Amino acid sequence: MLSQEQEQYSGSDSYKFVDRMLNSRGSELLVVSPYIDDYYARALLRASRRRRVRIVTSPDALAHSSFLRSISLQRMKGHAKATAYFALLSTIVLYLKFYYIAVPIVLLALASFTLMLRSRRSTAMQLKVIKDKFVHEKLYISNGTAITGSANLTYRGMHKNIEHVEMIRDAREVSALKRHFEELWHRE
């Protein structure tokens, strides 16, 4: 028997529950799914503009989502660009320090501010790919609610397939699922 803190749904409208979670406000969204298509990769990117998004997935998710692959590559390129930009400005500061005092301070402040903005933007969405075992579970956590079930984070899985999902609102169960997510996240 389900408690009032649990609700189950079986059918082809799983997306209603998961999409509501993706579009809600909150401090963090935690996702575990073996498959993520471009449709939901874009939804996760939109969600990351409002809050921190952490995703645990399998290498297959990158194979099935060119958008997710490009996001992970952009993150790496972004860090390289920010580091090169900072190094260039630091070199200019060192060169100009003999001629002007105020210019180097302003340039250093600008470089620090740019680096800070770049790092804040790049940490809003983080991706962990577990390579030694296939991640098959589906788990979505945000705002004191967890959703588990059979639905992959794909348009077909959420909108077309007959899937089963369970919404959990019991604080102890959600806390246990968060601990499980953290174990996956910190797995080597």
BELNOR-V92901 format. One record per helix or strand. SS is the DSSP state (hx for helix, st for strand). FROM is the first residue (numbers start at 0). TO is the last residue. If there is no record, write none. Layout:
# BELNOR-V92901
SS & FROM & TO
SS & FROM & TO
This chain:
# BELNOR-V92901
st & 5 & 10
hx & 14 & 22
st & 27 & 31
st & 35 & 35
hx & 37 & 47
st & 51 & 57
hx & 58 & 63
hx & 65 & 95
hx & 101 & 121
st & 124 & 129
st & 138 & 141
st & 144 & 148
st & 152 & 152
hx & 154 & 159
st & 162 & 167
hx & 170 & 184
